[in-house]
């Protein structure tokens, strides 16, 4: 599964199923027509290559991707930047291979990009590559908070996989899996919109966050009647009031180590129909 996710609004803008033999860069390339120069594409590890920045720059899509790799892997300019100790630096990437340039319709020419150093709270050094070259308009100090927003898509996939049981499909055909994916993405997006509405309508303080697990519990029995429009206004008003009362205090900079747990794998007799 591949998805384009909007942090803040917590909405999955696009989602699609792909073969396990297809890499993430190819999946992203197939979704680039959905992006414009008003968007900022935030990418985690797994995407760095010479043709992808060239394609994004050619289409005028601002991007920020994590590019450092262990050992001698990755770009030579990134390894040199890590040793330099600089906070940010303008570097030049070699031109993409001719075959990649033909396949992905990008120019065969060197590309100027900016590297930004980000030191995590754990002390780990990350290197972010971007085509936002103006250091006055886009200070290096802002990229750490920007990169941290990529964690929201991890939370979205966690909700889809565990709370909405994405992996427990109702059928074995490709159509059944595609329908299950669409239904679960729609359900999670509706929960996100409900969360935003409850927070705004009841004027909750900025440091109070709504419990998304409780939103799921409230909306799950209501969704059929809401989608059918049966007493939707009254039911939704009561649901929003109930959701707004279940909040927690958000404390930035506090993290907890995950406890390793085995994944639930249900048999076909326990999966939804």
C-alpha positions as CSV (number, residue, x, y, z in Angstrom):
1,X,0.0,0.0,0.0
2,X,1.2,3.5,-0.8
3,X,-0.5,6.7,0.4
4,X,-0.1,10.5,0.2
5,X,-0.9,11.9,3.7
6,X,-1.6,15.4,4.9
7,X,-0.3,16.1,8.4
8,X,-2.3,18.5,10.5
9,X,-5.6,17.6,8.9
10,X,-4.6,13.9,9.3
11,X,-6.2,13.0,6.0
12,X,-5.1,10.4,3.5
13,X,-5.3,12.2,0.2
14,X,-4.6,9.2,-2.0
15,X,-4.0,5.5,-1.4
16,X,-3.3,2.6,-3.8
17,X,-2.3,-1.0,-3.7
18,X,0.9,-2.2,-5.4
19,X,2.8,-5.4,-6.0
20,X,5.4,-6.4,-3.4
21,X,7.9,-6.3,-6.4
22,X,7.3,-2.6,-6.9
23,X,9.6,-0.2,-5.1
24,X,8.5,3.0,-3.2
25,X,10.0,5.4,-5.7
26,X,7.9,3.9,-8.6
27,X,4.8,4.1,-6.4
28,X,5.5,7.8,-5.7
29,X,6.2,8.5,-9.4
30,X,2.7,7.3,-10.2
31,X,1.2,9.8,-7.7
32,X,3.2,12.9,-8.7
33,X,0.4,14.2,-10.9
34,X,-1.6,14.8,-7.7
35,X,1.0,17.3,-6.4
36,X,1.6,20.9,-7.4
37,X,4.0,23.7,-6.6
38,X,1.8,24.7,-3.6
39,X,2.6,21.3,-1.9
40,X,5.7,20.3,0.0
41,X,6.5,16.6,-0.3
42,X,8.1,15.1,2.8
43,X,9.9,11.8,2.3
44,X,11.5,9.5,4.8
45,X,14.4,7.1,4.0
46,X,14.0,4.7,1.0
47,X,13.5,7.3,-1.7
48,X,17.0,8.9,-2.4
49,X,18.2,8.5,-5.9
50,X,19.4,11.0,-8.6
51,X,16.4,10.9,-10.9
52,X,13.7,11.6,-8.2
53,X,15.0,15.0,-7.2
54,X,15.4,15.8,-10.9
55,X,11.8,14.9,-11.6
56,X,10.5,16.8,-8.6
57,X,12.5,19.9,-9.4
58,X,11.4,19.7,-13.1
59,X,7.8,19.6,-12.0
60,X,8.3,22.5,-9.5
61,X,7.4,20.4,-6.5
62,X,9.1,21.5,-3.3
63,X,10.5,18.4,-1.4
64,X,12.4,17.5,1.7
65,X,13.8,13.9,2.0
66,X,16.1,12.1,4.4
67,X,19.2,11.0,2.6
68,X,21.9,9.8,5.0
69,X,22.9,6.2,5.0
70,X,25.2,4.0,7.1
71,X,28.7,3.1,5.9
72,X,29.7,4.2,2.4
73,X,26.2,4.1,1.0
74,X,24.2,7.0,-0.5
75,X,25.5,10.2,-2.1
76,X,29.2,11.1,-1.8
77,X,28.2,14.8,-1.2
78,X,26.1,13.7,1.8
79,X,29.0,11.8,3.3
80,X,31.3,14.8,2.9
81,X,28.6,17.1,4.4
82,X,28.4,14.8,7.5
83,X,32.1,15.1,8.0
84,X,32.1,18.9,7.4
85,X,30.1,19.8,10.6
86,X,28.1,22.5,8.7
87,X,24.4,23.1,9.5
88,X,23.5,23.4,5.9
89,X,25.2,23.5,2.5
90,X,24.4,24.0,-1.2
91,X,25.7,21.0,-3.2
92,X,25.4,19.6,-6.7
93,X,24.1,16.2,-7.5
94,X,25.4,14.3,-10.6
95,X,23.1,14.0,-13.5
96,X,20.7,11.0,-13.5
97,X,21.6,7.9,-15.6
98,X,20.5,8.2,-19.2
99,X,18.2,5.1,-18.8
100,X,16.5,6.6,-15.7
101,X,16.2,10.0,-17.5
102,X,14.4,8.3,-20.4
103,X,12.2,6.2,-18.2
104,X,11.1,9.0,-15.9
105,X,11.3,11.9,-18.5
106,X,13.7,14.0,-16.5
107,X,16.6,16.2,-17.7
108,X,20.1,14.6,-17.9
109,X,21.8,17.4,-16.1
110,X,23.4,18.1,-12.7
111,X,21.0,19.4,-10.0
112,X,21.6,21.9,-7.2
113,X,20.1,21.0,-3.9
114,X,20.5,22.0,-0.3
115,X,21.6,19.7,2.6
116,X,20.4,20.4,6.1
117,X,21.8,18.8,9.3
118,X,19.3,17.8,12.0
119,X,20.3,16.4,15.3
120,X,17.5,14.4,17.0
121,X,16.8,14.5,20.8
122,X,18.6,11.1,21.0
123,X,21.7,12.6,19.5
124,X,21.3,10.9,16.1
125,X,22.4,13.0,13.2
126,X,20.1,13.2,10.2
127,X,20.7,14.8,6.8
128,X,17.7,16.2,4.9
129,X,17.9,17.2,1.2
130,X,15.6,19.9,-0.2
131,X,15.2,22.1,-3.2
132,X,14.2,25.0,-0.9
133,X,17.5,26.8,-1.4
134,X,16.7,30.2,0.2
135,X,18.2,29.9,3.7
136,X,16.7,33.3,4.8
137,X,13.2,32.2,3.9
138,X,13.6,28.6,5.0
139,X,16.0,28.6,8.0
140,X,17.8,25.3,8.7
141,X,16.4,25.3,12.2
142,X,12.9,24.8,10.9
143,X,13.6,21.5,9.1
144,X,13.8,19.4,12.3
145,X,10.1,20.2,13.1
146,X,9.2,19.7,9.5
147,X,10.7,16.3,9.3
148,X,9.1,15.3,12.6
149,X,5.7,15.6,10.9
150,X,6.4,12.5,8.9
151,X,5.6,10.6,12.1
152,X,1.9,11.4,11.5
153,X,1.7,9.0,8.5
154,X,3.2,6.3,10.7
155,X,0.3,6.9,13.2
156,X,-2.1,6.8,10.3
157,X,-0.9,3.4,9.1
158,X,-1.0,2.1,12.7
159,X,-4.6,3.1,12.9
160,X,-5.4,1.5,9.6
161,X,-3.6,-1.7,10.3
162,X,-4.6,-2.3,13.9
163,X,-7.6,-0.3,14.9
164,X,-9.3,-0.7,11.5
165,X,-7.8,-4.1,10.8
166,X,-6.6,-3.3,7.3
167,X,-4.6,-6.6,7.1
168,X,-7.7,-8.7,8.0
169,X,-9.3,-8.5,4.6
170,X,-12.8,-9.8,3.9
171,X,-11.9,-11.7,0.8
172,X,-9.0,-13.1,-1.2
173,X,-9.6,-11.4,-4.5
174,X,-7.9,-8.2,-5.6
175,X,-11.2,-6.4,-5.8
176,X,-12.1,-7.4,-2.2
177,X,-8.7,-6.1,-0.9
178,X,-9.2,-2.9,-2.9
179,X,-12.7,-2.4,-1.5
180,X,-11.4,-3.0,2.1
181,X,-8.6,-0.5,1.6
182,X,-11.0,2.2,0.3
183,X,-13.5,1.6,3.1
184,X,-10.9,1.8,5.8
185,X,-9.2,4.9,4.4
186,X,-12.7,6.6,4.1
187,X,-13.4,5.6,7.7
188,X,-10.1,7.0,9.0
189,X,-10.6,10.2,7.1
190,X,-14.1,10.6,8.5
191,X,-12.8,10.1,12.0
192,X,-10.1,12.8,11.3
193,X,-12.7,15.3,10.0
194,X,-14.9,14.6,13.1
195,X,-11.9,15.1,15.4
196,X,-11.1,18.5,13.7
197,X,-14.8,19.6,13.9
198,X,-15.2,18.6,17.6
199,X,-12.0,20.4,18.5
200,X,-13.1,23.6,16.7
201,X,-16.7,23.6,17.7
202,X,-16.0,23.2,21.3
203,X,-13.0,25.6,21.3
204,X,-10.6,23.3,23.0
205,X,-7.2,24.7,24.1
206,X,-4.3,24.0,21.6
207,X,-2.5,21.7,24.1
208,X,-5.6,19.4,24.4
209,X,-5.8,16.6,21.9
210,X,-8.8,14.4,21.3
211,X,-8.5,10.7,21.9
212,X,-8.6,9.2,18.4
213,X,-9.3,5.7,19.8
214,X,-12.4,7.1,21.5
215,X,-13.5,8.7,18.2
216,X,-13.3,5.3,16.6
217,X,-15.4,3.8,19.3
218,X,-18.1,6.5,19.0
219,X,-18.3,6.6,15.2
220,X,-18.2,2.9,14.6
221,X,-21.9,2.1,15.5
222,X,-23.0,5.5,14.0
223,X,-21.3,5.4,10.6
224,X,-24.0,3.3,8.8
225,X,-26.9,5.7,9.8
226,X,-24.7,8.8,9.2
227,X,-23.8,7.7,5.7
228,X,-27.5,6.9,5.0
229,X,-28.5,10.3,6.4
230,X,-30.8,8.9,9.1
231,X,-31.1,11.6,11.8
232,X,-27.6,12.5,10.9
233,X,-27.6,16.1,12.3
234,X,-28.8,15.1,15.7
235,X,-26.6,12.0,16.0
236,X,-23.5,13.9,14.8
237,X,-24.1,16.8,17.3
238,X,-24.4,14.4,20.2
239,X,-21.3,12.5,19.0
240,X,-19.2,15.7,18.7
241,X,-20.2,16.8,22.2
242,X,-19.2,13.3,23.6
243,X,-15.9,13.3,21.7
244,X,-14.9,16.7,22.8
245,X,-15.1,15.6,26.5
246,X,-12.4,12.9,26.0
247,X,-9.1,14.6,25.5
248,X,-5.6,14.4,26.8
249,X,-2.8,16.9,27.3
250,X,-0.2,17.0,24.5
251,X,3.4,17.5,25.9
252,X,5.9,18.2,23.0
253,X,9.3,16.5,23.2
254,X,8.2,13.6,25.3
255,X,8.6,10.1,23.7
256,X,8.4,6.5,25.0
257,X,10.1,3.5,23.7
258,X,7.8,1.0,21.9
259,X,7.3,-2.3,23.6
260,X,7.8,-5.2,21.0
261,X,4.5,-7.1,20.5
262,X,3.5,-9.8,18.2
263,X,1.2,-8.8,15.4
264,X,-2.4,-10.2,15.4
265,X,-3.0,-12.5,12.4
266,X,-6.6,-13.7,12.4
267,X,-7.9,-16.7,10.5
268,X,-10.4,-16.3,7.7
269,X,-13.2,-17.4,10.0
270,X,-12.5,-14.4,12.3
271,X,-12.3,-11.8,9.6
272,X,-15.2,-9.4,8.6
273,X,-17.6,-10.3,5.9
